Amino acid sequence: MIVGPGLHLMYCTNIHPGETWAAVFASLQTHVLPIKARLSPDAPFAIGLRLSDVASRELEKAGQLAEFKAWLDRHELYVPLINGFPYGSFHREVVKDDVHRPDWTTPERLAYTARLARLLAALLPQHLEGGISTSPLSYKPWLAGRPAHPVLQRSTQHLAELVAELVELRQATGRLIHLDIEPEPDGLLETSAEFVAYYTMYLLPQVGSHLEHRLGLTPQAAAQAVRDHVQLCYDVCHFALTYEEPAAVLANLEAAGIGVGRMQISAALKADLPARPAERQTLAEEFAAFAESTYLHQVVARNEDGSLTHYPDLPAALPHIADEQVREWRSHFHVPVFLARYQRLQSTQAEIEQVLHLLATRPFTRYLEVETYTWEVLPEAIKQDLGTSIERELRWVQSQLQPLLEAVRP
């Protein structure tokens, strides 16, 4: 839905289980229509669509796609974004580091993402650009200390093929589709510095050269095509986990000429660690309630000297909470964005507020996507009716953003 000049707010449907197209479509009918009726009854409502590889193959069949497009039009719905990070199953079974499989070194990841681009070009309203989020190339622990260069180079070869297809798709359909790479803790790209370095050292030269040779573009046109078609997915939770200041992240991107394809609005768990061991043990017990078996919940600890210590998952981190050098913990567990704290734990909600303030004063993206996908695995005390929870998240974002936009309105 429109929440400001050129700003579109939606939630990501990776919230809902469903790996086949039939299951995805059923969840959209069950959940999206009532939410639209309450939040945007008289105006179009945006969907951040999540499709697995299986669902994308099934939707690409002509009859299915035509039926879906007609359904969207009938209910005043539109799809500007697709979540292409999880390739396979994402609910009700162990996901953990499999969320990164297949990675960008594989032809399977390339074929899946190219298919999503074709689908989005067919679904996208004519006046909008579209974005597909994707993984941070691979999962850093898989390298086991080996150099990253071969993985970065092979991944970039596949990205070069994808960008060439996106350029040709734009020429054929008039639709601009950008890939939104999503850094996260323990991803091959974790921080804004790593992302910018990869973009300048690998993407621009390697993909640019490919476009010059395959499509006959000039060096200037090839570089612009890379910038148009490869952008950043700014997941607020992920950058909060690495303790990066939002203003610094955006400044680094702007200096490098890199766009932000979308802002994913999500919050992580955090806690300032007290000096007393007994109080830390209480916090450990509260964190342990979030140590579930489906998703990775990486922990990044901030030490007294400002250095960071990474743990691949909550169970691996819990024995170290008594470390006297540690001052703060942040854990990759998406908690409701309207939740500032839970018992003695806090959330990184303040980072969302900071990024929204920056967005209001200097718009850096047009797409805002709430992405709390953990409703099924939250502690029982936090769980509420799913539709009510989604609506509450979207209304919270609106309530934060609207006064900021009004304050800067001429």
C-alpha positions, 0 to 999 in steps of 0.5 A, spaced: 500 500 500 502 507 498 504 510 505 508 516 502 510 519 496 512 513 491 513 509 498 510 502 498 509 498 504 507 490 504 509 484 508 513 478 505 509 472 505 514 467 507 510 468 513 506 463 511 508 455 510 507 453 502 512 450 498 507 448 492 504 454 488 497 451 490 499 452 497 502 459 496 495 461 492 491 458 498 495 462 503 494 468 499 487 468 499 486 466 506 490 471 509 492 477 504 484 478 502 482 480 510 488 484 511 487 488 505 480 489 507 482 492 514 488 496 512 487 498 504 479 497 503 479 502 497 486 502 494 491 497 491 495 493 496 502 490 495 504 483 496 511 481 497 511 474 494 515 468 496 516 463 491 520 456 492 523 453 486 517 448 486 512 454 486 515 458 481 516 452 476 508 451 477 506 458 477 510 459 470 505 455 467 501 459 462 494 457 465 496 458 472 500 465 471 494 468 467 489 466 473 493 469 478 494 475 474 486 476 474 486 474 481 490 480 483 487 485 478 480 483 481 482 484 488 486 490 487 493 487 489 499 488 486 506 484 486 512 489 486 517 484 490 519 477 490 523 474 496 528 469 492 532 467 498 530 461 500 530 456 494 526 450 498 522 449 504 522 454 509 517 452 514 515 446 519 522 442 518 529 444 519 532 449 515 538 452 518 544 453 513 540 450 508 537 456 507 543 458 503 543 452 498 543 452 493 548 458 493 550 462 487 556 458 485 550 453 482 546 453 476 540 451 480 540 458 483 541 462 477 535 458 473 531 459 479 532 467 480 532 468 472 525 464 473 523 469 478 525 475 474 520 472 468 514 471 473 515 478 476 516 482 469 509 479 467 506 481 474 509 487 475 504 494 474 507 497 468 509 504 472 513 500 477 520 497 478 521 490 481 526 487 486 528 480 487 531 478 494 537 473 494 542 470 499 549 473 500 552 469 495 554 463 500 555 461 507 561 463 510 562 457 515 562 452 509 569 455 507 572 452 513 578 457 512 579 457 505 580 463 501 573 466 498 576 468 492 573 462 488 566 462 491 566 470 489 568 469 482 564 463 480 558 466 484 559 473 479 559 469 473 552 466 474 550 473 476 553 476 470 549 471 466 543 473 470 544 481 469 544 480 462 538 476 462 535 482 466 537 487 461 534 483 455 528 482 459 527 490 460 528 491 453 523 486 451 518 488 456 519 495 459 520 492 466 526 494 470 527 488 475 533 488 480 536 483 484 537 485 491 542 482 495 541 481 502 547 481 507 546 477 513 551 474 519 555 468 517 553 470 510 559 470 505 557 478 505 555 480 512 557 487 512 556 493 508 563 494 507 564 487 505 558 488 500 561 494 497 568 491 496 565 485 493 560 490 488 566 494 486 572 489 486 568 483 482 561 485 480 562 492 476 568 489 472 566 482 471 559 483 470 560 489 466 565 485 461 560 480 460 555 485 458 560 488 453 561 482 450 555 479 450 550 485 449 555 489 445 554 495 451 559 500 452 563 500 458 559 506 461 552 503 459 555 496 462 556 499 468 550 503 469 546 496 467 550 493 473 547 499 478 540 498 475 540 491 476 544 489 482 542 493 488 542 492 496 536 489 500 537 493 507 534 488 512 534 492 518 535 486 523 541 484 519 545 490 519 543 491 527 546 484 528 553 487 526 552 493 530 552 498 523 550 505 524 544 506 519 547 513 517 554 510 515 551 504 511 547 508 507 553 513 506 557 508 504 552 505 499 551 512 496 559 514 495 559 507 491 553 509 487 549 503 489 542 503 490 537 500 495 532 495 492 528 494 498 528 495 506 526 489 509 523 491 516 525 486 521 527 486 529 532 482 532 533 480 540 538 484 544 540 485 551 545 489 555 549 484 559 550 486 566 556 485 571 552 480 576 553 473 574 546 471 576 543 476 572 546 474 566 544 467 567 537 469 568 538 473 561 541 466 558 534 462 560 530 468 557 535 467 550 534 459 551 527 460 550 528 462 543 533 457 541 528 453 536 530 448 531 528 450 525 532 457 523 539 459 524 539 464 530 546 467 530 549 471 536 554 477 535 557 479 541 560 486 542 566 486 547 568 491 552 574 493 547 568 494 541 570 488 538 565 483 535 565 475 537 560 471 532 556 465 534 553 460 529 547 459 533 544 460 539 545 454 543 553 455 541 553 462 544 549 460 551 555 457 554 559 464 553 554 469 556 558 469 562 564 472 559 566 478 563 569 481 556 562 481 553 557 487 554 552 486 549 548 480 545 544 481 539 541 474 536 538 473 529 531 472 531 526 476 528 521 478 533 515 482 532 517 489 530 512 493 534 515 489 540 520 493 544 522 488 549 520 481 552 521 480 559 528 482 560 530 482 553 530 488 548 529 488 541 533 492 535 526 496 534 530 503 535 534 501 529 528 501 525 526 507 527 532 510 525 532 507 518 525 510 517 527 517 519 533 517 514 528 514 509 523 520 510 529 525 510 532 522 504 528 517 500 533 511 498 528 506 496 521 506 494 519 499 497 518 497 505 517 490 506 515 487 513 519 480 514 517 477 521 517 470 518 518 466 525 511 467 528 510 459 528 516 458 532 515 464 537 515 463 545 507 462 546 507 468 550 508 472 544 504 469 539 497 472 537 492 471 532 497 471 525 492 476 521 492 480 527 499 480 528 501 482 521 496 488 521 499 490 527 506 490 524 504 494 518 500 499 522 506 500 527 510 502 521 505 507 518 504 510 525 512 511 525 513 513 518 507 518 517 509 523 522 516 523 519 513 524 512 509 530 515 515 533 518 519 534 512 513 535 507 514 542 504 
